[in-house]
Each structure stands twice: as structure tokens, then as C-alpha cells.
């Protein structure tokens, strides 16, 4: 027999039954196998430990965007502090967060507290791997490019000299067009509908502009953005007020249209907070006394000429800052408020205070045509925006922080002339200012012609009448209807001292003027009426007006060209106006007293009898020169000149400087007046020559 056939048995497992077999120990082969397996295990990489927790301290805007609770983008402060895409937010200031909404709400609350806040993250790998690093590198290169394009030019010490020219605004806009596609909207979803999306020029606003261009570029020098474009002082011609949520595209279109409509020169500049202020410095922006606020001096430099840029939803009328800036125009009758509204196509519609220079020339050459040109130009201004301006409520407005809002409300209340500083009275003054600004649109019918403007007119006039403490009123009412004049007469504020009404080209009759005369306040000290081209007026209506006036107490200026009034009556009123003007130039006490709304006394013996109610004239008039409106300052200067050289020498340095500036302005105004009269006389001569030929 051959050897027995070998049978291969299956290997035993390490079960209990196998362990129970009587084996003395592992065989040599088993020991070799175990050693090789251990060596294999030791050569394999150990599993990665779990990612660690990191706490990061922030202050102000963080620069993070989220997808859920994961960081999708990290820029500016967040990137500099080491936060990277792929990290997961766990808590904000100890408050656990589980959704994107939780994170945004908690971060927004933390930012508004204006203190440091702590965010806890769990580190993790970025969703896009090296792509996140590449994006960060691109952002770094872009910042270097922007800083190369906008280099520091030099310091401009006085804020009121940091105006921005139209060319500089266009330069900023061109930069935004070129670079904005690389930026992401990092504003919270509550503030921006495009939160988390790449920016486009059609919806990029001033929050985006500040975060992506102004703050990064000005950070090394902590300067204003204007100082990155020039080191030359640029005194502004107009003050710009706007909501930061307004698209930059619409803002630029509004500035362009305003500059073209007003015929501003290439070197004219606008003052706007965004470009003129050093945003990285802590500055006292809100003061109990508005005249001490940082932007009051620029407003004064602009001679209270305000361009109010309004977004399509009129949000600016709900923003405390915009209302605060507009309120600075309520204390002077010389203020000019132009209103521009951004439209759907990125363009702008504009309402101007009175006629523009071109329209004035047109009106001089062809009476009535300038007025019609203005009405046509302003017909596209949105009616709903004008109506929104008539209903502003400062107390319900919003600011970035509650602290800012409280300070603004307290400051705005100072525009109530009474000691108790009633906010409602100050609010009424603000509504009255906006009512006079929007009047050209409010008084016009809707585009479809179906809705009469009577209700809106009543609302606007009600706003004016509610300003019961108003002393001066000037309104441009060209083309006014008889019905609306009756409503105006019934709504005149009761305490008026000065009244100026431009009623040129209106369809007024003698009875309408008689009715207006009866409604004039008895204490009126100055009345200016422009009735030019009111062709239905005759001597009878002017006679009724004269019967209600006290020419000894009231300085009367009435224009009657191109009316049905006889030449003799026209000449008499022209002579009366010239006499009043001459009296004012000579500094006669009565007219100066009217302008200053106070009694003046030259005799020291008389002043001793009224020591409690009188103050030194030079000291008081010097204060009027430096702190009050241009009209009152001119009256004060004329009074000082009439008192003699000693009174003028008693002024302080600032008052003397203001006096010199006013004298130059008065001299220029007189030259302009003479030039206009010469042109008018020349045209009249040409007209007579043509008629005789």
C-alpha cells in the first residue's frame, strides 16, 4: 500500500472550544505571522485627532459669510484673525447657535453693542480646499491694487474743506465698476436682500463701498477718503444728504443731473460724510447743540444749500441721520433744498429750489417760458416720495444704534425755540421745511390727470401752518392756481415777520390778491411779492392790497412787470422797493431792527433805563455775525457800520473775518444787480427801437 492520503483540516478559530484544546503554546509559524501583522499596523498612519475649538475676539464688523453654520467666506478682520472657510460657528458671546439665522442675529446684536465679542468656532477643512486660499490670495492682491490706485495725498485739516468734486466721484464709481464683481455682500440678511451674493454695480450701496474700498484703503493712515485723492482744500458748494443703503449708481446719477441742471463748474464740489470724514477715528458726531456738530460747519460753508438724495422707497425719511442733517436748514430762510430721487433705471429725477440760472435767463427773455420749463422738468418726480416727506416722524426714525438715535432726538429737539425743547415742535419745523421743498411737485396733478392735487396741497399747507413759531416764510409758487392761493392764505403761520411769495405766471385775479391781503399777519415787517406775468391783475387789486399794508412799518417789495397794472403804479412800487433797499444799505435803524427782530438804541443814557432788557450792541451784533444766518448777519453788519468805526473795531477776530466775507458777497451782489438792470435797459431800448422801426 502506498502512503496514506493527506487530509487538510480547517483552521481552528479562537473560540472557547478551541481554547479548551490542550495546546502547550503557539507554534513558530504563528509567532512569525503575528510579528508581521504588528509591523504592518505600525507602518499605517494613525487616525487624525478631532479638530480643536478656537475662540476669536471681534470688534465691529466681522467680515464673515455663512452657509448654514459653516464659514463660507472670511475677509478683513476675520481673515486677519485667522478665521478660515470650513470652520463651524458654535456660539456667539456664550450663546449657542444652530442655524444661519441664529448666527446673524447674534452677531448683529453683538456689533450694535459696540464692544468686543467672542465667537467660538470648531476648526474644519474648507469646503473648496485650496480654492479658499486662492480666493484669499486674490483678495490680498486686489487690496494691494486698490491701495496703489488710491495713495495718500496729504492732510486737509478742516472738515469743511473736504468737498468732493464731480470728477473725483466719477473716479470712485469707475473703480467700483471694475472691482465690485470680486466682492461679496457680507451684510446681514436683515439689512440686505443680496446677502452672501457677489456684488454688482446696480445694487452696490454705501455700506458695501465703505467695507470694501474706503475702510481698507484709509486704514493705514486713518484719514478721510478725500485725502486719498487730493491734498488741496476743496470748499463745497452743496451739502449732500443720503441714506447709506442708496445704490451708488443712483447716487452718482443724481449728482451728475444736479450739477448739469444747476450749471455748476467743473471745480465745484459736494460735501458728503462718506468721503469727507475720517471714518476710522472716533469723532464727536452728535452734539446737544447742533451748531457744534462736526458737519454743521460744512453745511454753513455751503450756505445751507442741501441736495437731498432719496432712494426709491424713501427710506431716508425713516433714518435719524438724514432727518438730522435736513433739520440743520430750518433756522434760516436763505436755505436752498434740492431733492433728487433715484428711479428704477438707475437715473434720477430732480426738484430744485426755485428756477435754475438757465430758467431765470429764459424767463427774462420770454416771460413765462422759464416757469413752464421748470414745471416740465420736474413732472417725473415720484409723487409718493413727495408725500412721504410730508409725514416724517423723527421719533419713529431709525439709527444704527439706540444710543445714536437718543442723541439725535435730543439734538433735533433744540430746534424748538422754546426752553423746554419740545421734539414735536422741532418735528413740525422739519416737516414745514420739506413741505416747501416738495411744493412744486405736490401742487401738480398726477401724470394721468385724474387725481386732483387738492388733498396733497392741503397736507403740505397744514405742515407749514403747524410750524407756529416760524418767523419767516419763502415759497416758490410759480403758476399757482386761484384755489390754492385761497388755501395758502388760510394756512399762513400766525407769527410771520417776513413773507416772500413768488407768484409769477399765476392765474390770479384782483379778488384773489384782496383776499391774500386780508390774511397777511398784522406784525409783518417785510413783504416780497413777485406778481410778474399775472396778466389778469389790475390797479384795483393792487389798491386793495395797499389798503391792508402799513408802509411805515412794513418794507414792501412788489414786482408787477407784464401785468395789467398801469405803468404809474408799477413805477411807484419800483421806487418804494428802491427806497427800502437804499435804507437797508445805509443802515437805518428801523430797517435793521426789522431784519434782526430786536430794538436798537444808540443813546447810552436810554440804555441805562432798560439795563435788564438791553445788551451791548457791538457784542450782540458780533455774535449775530458769526452764529446766525446770512440775512441777519448782513443786517448786523449794516448796523455796526452805522454805529461808527469804534463798534467795528470792538469785534472779535472771527466776527471781523465774517464781516469782510459778507462785504465781498454784498459787493458782488450789487455788481450783479447793476448788470441785470443794464441788460434789462438794453433790451427795453432794443424793443423800443424795433417798435419805432
C-alpha positions in Angstrom: 0.0 0.0 0.0 1.2 3.5 -0.7 1.4 6.1 1.9 -1.9 7.3 3.3 -3.6 10.3 1.5 -3.1 13.6 3.5 -6.3 15.3 4.6 -6.2 19.2 5.1 -8.3 20.1 8.1 -9.8 23.6 8.5 -8.0 26.0 10.8 -9.5 26.4 14.3 -10.9 29.7 15.4 -10.2 31.4 18.7 -13.5 30.2 20.1 -13.8 28.8 23.6 -13.8 25.3 22.3 -10.5 25.9 20.5 -9.0 27.5 23.6 -10.0 24.4 25.5 -7.8 22.2 23.4 -4.8 21.1 25.1 -2.2 23.2 23.3 1.1 23.9 25.0 1.6 27.3 23.2 1.8 29.0 19.8 3.8 27.4 17.1 6.8 29.1 15.4 4.8 29.8 12.3 2.1 31.6 14.3 4.7 33.7 16.1 6.1 34.8 12.8 2.7 35.7 11.4 1.8 37.8 14.5 5.0 39.7 14.3 4.5 40.6 10.7 0.9 41.8 11.3 2.1 44.1 14.2 4.8 45.5 11.9 2.2 46.2 9.3 -0.1 48.0 11.8 2.8 50.2 13.0 3.5 51.3 9.4 -0.1 52.6 8.8 -0.8 56.4 9.7 -2.6 57.0 12.9 -6.2 58.4 12.7 -6.4 62.2 12.8 -7.5 63.7 16.1 -10.7 65.6 16.2 -10.5 69.2 15.2 -10.0 71.7 18.0 -12.1 74.5 19.3 -11.0 78.1 18.8 -12.3 81.3 20.4 -11.8 84.6 18.4 -12.4 88.1 19.8 -14.0 90.6 17.4 -14.9 94.3 17.5 -17.3 95.9 15.0 -17.9 94.3 11.5 -16.5 90.8 11.5 -16.3 90.1 7.7 -17.7 86.5 7.7 -20.4 84.9 5.5 -22.0 81.6 6.4 -23.6 78.6 4.6 -25.6 77.2 7.5 -23.3 77.3 10.4 -20.1 76.8 8.3 -17.9 79.8 7.3 -18.1 80.2 3.5 -16.1 83.4 3.2 -13.7 85.2 5.5 -12.4 88.7 4.8 -11.0 91.8 6.5 -11.0 91.4 10.3 -12.0 87.8 10.3 -9.2 86.8 7.9 -6.6 88.8 9.8 -7.6 87.0 13.0 -7.2 83.6 11.4 -10.8 82.5 10.7 -10.9 80.3 7.6 -13.6 78.9 5.3 -14.8 75.4 6.6 -14.8 76.4 10.3 -18.1 75.9 12.1 -19.6 78.6 14.4 -20.7 77.1 17.8 -21.6 80.2 19.9 -21.5 84.0 20.0 -20.8 85.6 23.4 -21.7 82.3 25.0 -25.0 82.0 23.2 -25.2 78.7 21.3 -26.1 79.0 17.6 -27.6 76.2 15.4 -28.7 77.9 12.2 -27.6 80.7 9.9 -30.3 82.9 11.2 -29.2 82.4 14.8 -25.6 83.3 13.9 -26.6 86.5 12.0 -29.0 87.7 14.8 -26.4 87.1 17.5 -23.6 88.8 15.5 -25.8 91.8 14.6 -26.7 92.2 18.3 -23.0 92.0 19.3 -21.9 94.5 16.7 -24.6 97.0 17.8 -23.3 96.9 21.4 -20.1 98.4 20.1 -18.0 96.2 22.4 -15.7 93.3 21.9 -17.5 90.0 21.4 -16.3 86.4 21.4 -17.2 83.8 18.7 -16.4 80.1 19.3 -15.5 78.0 16.3 -14.7 74.4 15.6 -11.9 74.1 13.0 -12.6 72.2 9.9 -11.4 71.7 6.3 -12.6 74.3 3.8 -15.4 73.2 1.5 -13.3 74.1 -1.5 -9.9 73.0 -0.3 -7.2 75.1 -1.9 -9.8 77.3 -3.6 -10.4 79.2 -0.4 -6.7 80.0 -0.1 -6.7 81.1 -3.7 -9.6 83.5 -3.1 -7.9 84.9 -0.1 -4.8 85.5 -2.2 -6.9 87.2 -4.9 -8.5 89.4 -2.2 -5.0 90.3 -0.9 -3.8 91.2 -4.4 -6.9 93.3 -5.1 -6.4 95.2 -1.9 -2.8 95.9 -2.9 -4.1 97.1 -6.3 -6.7 99.5 -4.7 -4.1 100.9 -2.3 -1.8 101.5 -5.3 -4.7 103.3 -7.1 -5.6 105.4 -4.1 -2.5 106.7 -2.4 -2.5 109.1 0.5 -2.1 112.7 -0.9 -1.8 114.8 2.3 -3.8 116.1 5.2 -6.7 118.5 4.8 -7.2 119.7 8.4 -10.6 121.4 8.3 -13.5 119.1 7.6 -15.4 121.8 5.8 -12.7 121.9 3.2 -13.0 118.2 2.3 -15.5 118.6 -0.5 -15.5 116.0 -3.4 -15.6 117.2 -7.0 -17.8 115.6 -9.6 -14.6 114.2 -11.3 -13.5 112.5 -8.1 -16.9 111.0 -7.6 -16.8 109.6 -11.1 -13.3 108.2 -10.4 -14.6 106.3 -7.4 -17.5 105.0 -9.5 -15.2 103.7 -12.2 -13.2 101.8 -9.6 -16.3 100.2 -8.3 -17.4 99.1 -11.7 -14.1 97.5 -12.3 -13.7 95.7 -9.0 -17.1 95.0 -7.4 -17.6 91.6 -9.1 -14.8 90.2 -6.9 -16.6 91.3 -3.7 -19.3 89.5 -1.8 -22.2 91.1 0.1 -21.3 90.4 3.7 -24.2 92.5 5.2 -26.6 90.5 7.4 -29.8 89.2 5.6 -31.9 91.7 7.6 -30.0 94.6 6.1 -29.5 93.4 2.6 -31.6 91.2 0.2 -28.4 90.2 -1.6 -26.6 89.0 1.5 -24.0 86.4 0.6 -24.1 87.1 -3.1 -21.4 88.6 -5.4 -21.8 92.4 -5.7 -23.0 94.1 -8.9 -22.8 97.8 -9.6 -26.6 98.1 -10.0 -27.2 97.4 -6.3 -23.9 98.1 -4.6 -24.6 100.7 -1.9 -22.6 102.8 0.5 -22.3 100.1 3.2 -20.6 97.9 0.5 -18.5 100.9 -0.6 -17.3 101.6 2.9 -16.5 98.0 3.8 -14.8 97.0 0.5 -13.0 100.2 -0.5 -13.0 103.2 1.9 -12.1 101.4 5.2 -9.4 99.1 3.8 -7.7 101.8 1.7 -7.8 104.5 4.5 -6.8 102.2 7.4 -3.0 102.7 7.2 -3.3 106.5 7.5 -6.8 106.6 9.3 -7.6 109.5 7.0 -10.7 110.6 5.0 -11.1 109.2 1.5 -10.9 112.7 0.0 -7.3 112.8 1.4 -6.5 109.7 -0.8 -7.5 111.8 -3.9 -6.1 115.3 -3.1 -4.3 117.3 -0.6 -5.9 120.6 -1.7 -8.7 122.3 0.3 -12.0 122.0 -1.6 -14.7 124.2 -0.2 -18.0 122.6 -1.1 -20.9 124.4 -2.9 -23.6 121.9 -1.8 -24.1 119.6 1.1 -25.2 116.0 0.3 -27.5 114.0 2.5 -28.5 110.4 1.7 -29.2 107.0 3.2 -26.2 104.6 3.1 -28.5 102.0 1.6 -28.9 104.1 -1.6 -27.2 102.4 -4.6 -24.1 104.2 -5.6 -25.2 104.1 -9.2 -28.3 106.2 -8.5 -26.3 108.5 -6.2 -23.8 109.3 -9.0 -26.7 109.8 -11.5 -28.3 112.3 -9.0 -25.1 114.3 -8.6 -24.5 114.4 -12.3 -28.0 115.6 -13.0 -27.9 118.2 -10.3 -24.6 119.6 -11.4 -25.8 119.8 -15.0 -29.2 121.3 -14.0 -27.6 123.9 -11.7 -24.8 124.7 -14.2 -22.1 124.0 -11.7 -18.5 124.5 -12.8 -16.0 121.6 -13.1 -14.2 122.6 -9.9 -17.4 122.8 -7.8 -17.6 120.2 -5.0 -20.1 118.5 -2.8 -19.6 117.7 0.9 -20.7 114.1 1.9 -20.0 112.3 5.1 -18.8 109.2 3.4 -15.8 110.8 1.7 -15.1 113.8 3.9 -14.9 112.2 7.4 -12.2 110.1 8.9 -14.3 107.0 9.5 -11.7 105.1 11.5 -11.4 107.9 14.0 -13.8 108.3 17.0 -15.3 111.7 16.4 -18.0 113.6 18.2 -20.6 113.4 15.5 -23.7 114.4 17.6 -23.8 117.3 19.9 -26.5 118.7 22.2 -26.1 122.0 20.3 -26.4 121.1 16.6 -24.2 124.1 15.6 -21.3 122.3 17.3 -21.7 119.1 15.3 -18.9 118.0 13.0 -20.9 118.6 9.8 -22.6 121.9 10.8 -19.5 123.9 9.6 -19.6 122.2 6.2 -23.3 123.0 6.0 -22.6 126.6 6.9 -19.8 126.7 4.3 -22.3 125.6 1.7 -24.6 128.5 2.8 -27.2 125.9 3.8 -27.6 124.6 0.2 -28.7 121.0 0.6 -29.1 118.3 -2.0 -31.2 115.5 -0.5 -30.8 112.2 -2.4 -33.8 110.0 -1.9 -34.0 106.2 -2.6 -37.0 104.7 -4.3 -38.6 103.5 -1.1 -37.9 106.9 0.6 -36.1 105.1 3.5 -34.1 108.2 4.1 -37.2 109.8 5.7 -37.1 107.0 8.3 -33.4 107.4 9.1 -32.5 109.6 12.0 -29.2 110.8 10.5 -30.8 112.0 7.3 -33.5 113.9 9.2 -30.8 115.3 11.5 -28.9 116.8 8.5 -32.0 118.2 6.9 -33.1 119.8 10.2 -30.0 122.0 10.1 -31.7 124.0 7.3 -34.8 125.0 9.3 -33.2 128.0 11.1 -32.5 130.1 8.0 -34.8 131.4 5.4 -31.9 131.5 2.9 -31.6 127.7 2.8 -32.0 126.0 -0.6 -33.1 122.4 -0.5 -33.0 120.5 -3.8 -34.4 117.0 -3.9 -33.2 114.2 -6.2 -34.9 110.8 -6.3 -33.3 107.6 -7.7 -35.5 105.9 -10.3 -35.8 102.3 -11.5 -33.4 102.7 -14.4 -30.5 104.0 -12.2 -31.2 107.6 -13.3 -32.6 110.4 -11.2 -35.5 112.9 -11.0 -34.8 116.4 -9.6 -36.8 119.2 -7.9 -35.0 122.5 -7.4 -35.5 125.4 -5.1 -36.9 128.0 -7.4 -35.7 128.5 -11.0 -32.2 127.5 -12.2 -29.9 130.0 -13.7 -30.8 128.9 -17.2 -34.5 129.1 -16.4 -34.1 132.6 -15.0 -32.4 133.7 -18.2 -35.2 132.1 -20.2 -37.8 133.8 -18.0 -36.1 137.2 -18.5 -36.0 136.8 -22.3 -39.5 135.3 -22.7 -41.7 135.7 -19.6 -43.4 132.5 -18.6 -41.2 130.2 -20.5 -38.7 129.6 -17.7 -41.5 128.7 -15.3 -43.0 126.3 -17.8 -39.6 124.7 -18.4 -39.2 124.1 -14.6 -42.6 122.5 -14.3 -42.0 120.2 -17.3 -38.5 119.2 -15.9 -40.0 118.3 -12.5 -43.1 116.4 -13.8 -41.4 113.0 -13.5 -40.6 113.3 -9.8 -42.4 110.4 -7.9 -45.5 111.8 -6.2 -45.4 109.1 -3.5 -41.9 110.2 -2.4 -43.0 113.8 -2.1 -46.0 112.6 0.0 -43.6 110.5 2.2 -41.7 113.7 3.0 -44.8 115.4 4.4 -45.2 112.7 7.0 -41.8 112.4 8.6 -41.7 111.4 12.3 -38.3 111.9 13.9 -39.3 109.9 17.0 -40.1 106.8 14.9 -36.9 107.1 12.8 -34.1 104.5 13.0 -30.4 104.8 13.6 -27.5 102.3 13.7 -27.7 102.2 17.5 -30.3 103.2 20.0 -27.7 105.4 21.6 -27.2 107.4 18.4 -31.0 107.7 18.0 -31.4 109.1 21.5 -28.6 111.7 21.0 -30.1 112.7 17.6 -33.6 113.2 19.0 -32.2 115.3 21.8 -30.2 117.4 19.4 -33.1 117.8 16.9 -35.3 119.0 19.8 -33.1 122.0 20.2 -34.6 123.4 17.0 -37.7 124.2 19.1 -37.1 127.8 20.1 -38.7 127.4 23.5 -36.7 126.4 26.6 -38.5 123.1 27.1 -37.2 121.8 23.8 -40.3 120.1 22.6 -39.5 117.4 20.0 -42.9 117.7 18.4 -42.4 121.4 17.7 -38.9 120.7 16.2 -40.5 117.9 14.1 -43.2 120.4 12.8 -40.4 122.7 11.7 -38.7 119.9 9.8 -42.0 118.9 8.1 -42.6 122.5 7.1 -39.1 122.7 5.5 -39.8 119.6 3.5 -43.3 120.8 2.5 -41.7 124.0 1.0 -39.1 121.9 -0.8 -41.7 119.4 -2.3 -44.3 122.1 -3.1 -43.5 122.2 -6.9 -44.5 118.5 -7.2 -47.2 118.4 -4.6 -49.2 121.1 -6.3 -49.1 119.4 -9.7 -51.7 116.9 -10.9 -50.8 113.2 -11.3 -49.5 112.0 -14.7 -52.8 110.5 -15.7 -54.5 113.8 -14.8 -57.3 112.1 -12.9 -56.3 112.8 -9.3 -56.6 116.5 -8.3 -53.8 117.7 -6.1 -56.1 119.5 -3.6 -55.6 116.8 -0.8 -51.9 116.9 -1.1 -51.8 120.7 -1.2 -53.9 120.8 1.9 -51.5 118.4 3.6 -48.4 120.5 2.6 -50.0 123.7 3.8 -51.1 122.1 7.0 -47.4 121.1 7.6 -46.4 124.8 7.1 -49.1 126.1 9.3 -48.2 123.7 12.2 -44.8 125.4 12.4 -46.4 128.1 14.6 -43.1 129.5 15.7 -42.0 130.3 12.2 -41.0 133.9 11.7 -40.0 133.8 8.0 -41.5 132.0 5.0 -40.4 132.0 1.4 -42.2 129.9 -1.2 -41.8 129.5 -5.0 -45.4 129.3 -6.2 -45.0 129.9 -9.9 -48.1 129.1 -11.9 -50.3 128.9 -8.7 -54.0 128.4 -9.2 -56.6 130.7 -7.5 -58.0 127.8 -5.4 -54.6 127.0 -4.0 -53.8 130.7 -3.2 -57.0 130.8 -1.0 -55.8 127.6 0.8 -52.4 129.2 1.3 -53.9 132.4 2.8 -55.8 130.4 5.3 -52.7 128.4 6.3 -50.1 131.2 6.8 -48.2 130.7 10.2 -49.6 133.2 12.7 -46.3 134.7 13.8 -44.7 135.6 10.5 -42.5 138.7 10.3 -41.1 138.1 6.8 -43.1 136.7 3.9 -41.7 136.1 0.4 -44.0 134.6 -2.3 -43.0 134.1 -5.9 -46.4 134.0 -7.7 -45.0 134.6 -11.2 -47.2 133.4 -14.1 -50.1 132.6 -11.8 -53.8 132.7 -12.8 -54.6 135.3 -10.1 -57.3 138.0 -10.2 -57.9 141.2 -8.3 -60.2 139.4 -5.8 -57.5 136.8 -5.1 -54.9 139.5 -4.2 -57.5 141.2 -2.0 -58.2 138.0 -0.1 -54.4 137.4 0.4 -54.0 141.0 1.7 -56.7 140.4 4.4 -54.9 137.2 5.5 -51.5 138.8 6.0 -50.2 138.8 9.6 -50.5 142.3 11.2 -47.0 142.1 12.7 -45.4 141.6 9.2 -42.2 143.7 8.8 -41.2 142.7 5.3 -43.3 141.6 2.3 -42.0 140.5 -1.0 -44.4 139.5 -3.8 -43.4 138.6 -7.4 -46.6 139.0 -9.4 -44.8 139.3 -12.8 -46.8 137.9 -15.7 -50.0 137.7 -13.7 -51.9 139.2 -16.6 -55.3 139.4 -15.0 -54.2 141.7 -12.2 -55.2 145.4 -12.5 -54.8 148.6 -10.4 -58.0 147.7 -8.5 -56.4 144.5 -7.0 -53.2 146.3 -6.1 -55.2 149.1 -4.4 -56.9 146.6 -2.2 -53.6 145.1 -1.3 -52.2 148.5 -0.4 -55.2 149.2 1.9 -54.1 146.4 4.1 -50.5 147.4 4.4 -48.7 149.8 6.8 -45.9 151.2 4.6 -44.3 152.8 7.6 -43.9 149.5 9.5 -43.6 147.1 6.6 -40.9 147.1 3.9 -42.8 146.2 0.7 -41.3 144.8 -2.5 -43.7 144.1 -5.3 -42.9 143.2 -8.9 -45.6 143.9 -11.4 -44.0 143.5 -14.8 -46.1 142.0 -17.6 -49.4 142.5 -15.7 -52.5 144.6 -16.3 -51.4 147.1 -13.7 -50.8 150.6 -15.0 -47.2 151.9 -15.6 -47.7 154.6 -12.9 -48.5 152.1 -10.2 -45.6 149.8 -11.3 -43.2 152.8 -11.2 -44.4 153.7 -7.7 -43.8 150.2 -6.3 -40.4 150.1 -8.1 -39.5 153.4 -6.3 -40.7 152.0 -3.0 -38.6 148.9 -3.3 -35.5 151.0 -4.3 -36.1 153.3 -1.2 -36.3 150.3 1.1 -33.2 148.8 -0.5 -31.4 152.1 0.0 -32.5 152.4 3.6 -31.1 149.0 4.3 -27.8 149.8 2.6 -27.5 153.0 4.7 -28.1 151.0 7.9 -31.1 153.0 9.1 -32.1 151.7 12.5 -35.7 150.9 11.6 -34.9 148.5 8.8 -32.0 146.9 10.7 -34.4 146.4 13.6 -36.9 144.7 11.3 -34.2 142.3 10.0 -32.8 141.4 13.4 -36.2 141.3 15.2 -34.9 143.4 18.0 -34.8 147.1 19.1 -31.5 149.0 18.8 -30.5 152.0 20.8 -27.7 154.5 20.3 -28.1 156.6 23.4 -26.2 155.2 26.5 -28.5 157.2 28.8 -31.5 155.5 27.4 -29.9 152.0 27.7 -29.3 152.7 31.5 -33.1 152.9 32.0 -33.5 149.4 30.4 -30.4 147.6 31.8 -32.3 144.4 32.4 -33.7 144.1 28.9 -30.8 145.5 26.8 -27.4 144.2 25.9 -24.3 145.9 24.4 -24.9 146.4 20.7 -21.4 145.5 19.4 -21.2 142.3 21.4 -24.6 141.2 20.4 -24.2 142.1 16.7 -20.8 140.4 16.6 -22.5 137.2 17.8 -25.1 137.6 15.1 -22.3 138.0 12.6 -20.6 134.7 13.5 -23.5 132.5 14.5 -26.6 133.5 12.6 -28.0 133.3 9.0 -26.5 135.3 6.2 -29.5 137.6 6.0 -29.4 138.5 9.7 -25.6 138.8 9.6 -25.8 141.3 6.8 -28.3 143.4 8.8 -25.9 143.2 11.8 -23.0 144.4 9.7 -25.0 147.4 8.4 -26.0 148.3 11.9 -22.4 148.1 13.1 -21.2 150.3 10.2 -23.9 152.9 11.1 -22.6 152.9 14.7 -19.1 154.0 13.6 -15.5 152.8 13.5 -15.3 152.0 17.2 -18.1 149.5 17.1 -16.5 147.7 14.1 -13.1 147.6 15.9 -14.7 146.1 19.0 -15.5 142.9 17.1 -13.5 139.7 17.7 -11.2 138.2 15.1 -13.8 135.7 13.8 -16.5 138.3 13.5 -14.2 140.7 11.6 -13.3 137.9 9.2 -17.0 137.1 8.6 -17.7 140.9 8.1 -15.0 141.0 5.4 -16.5 137.9 3.7 -20.0 139.5 3.8 -18.8 142.8 2.4 -17.3 140.9 -0.6 -20.5 139.0 -1.1 -22.6 142.2 -0.9 -20.3 143.9 -3.4 -20.6 141.0 -5.8 -24.4 141.0 -5.4 -24.6 144.7 -6.1 -22.5 144.3 -9.3 -24.8 141.5 -10.4 -27.8 143.7 -9.8 -26.4 146.5 -11.8 -25.5 144.2 -14.6 -29.1 142.8 -14.7 -30.5 146.3 -14.7 -28.2 147.3 -17.6 -29.2 144.3 -19.6 -32.8 145.0 -18.9 -32.5 148.6 -20.0 -30.6 147.5 -23.1 -33.4 145.0 -24.1 -36.0 147.7 -23.4 -34.2 150.1 -25.7 -33.9 147.4 -28.4 -37.6 146.7 -28.1 -38.5 150.4 -28.5 -36.1 150.8 -31.4 -37.7 147.7 -33.1 -41.2 149.1 -32.5 -40.3 152.6 -33.8 -38.7 151.0 -36.9 
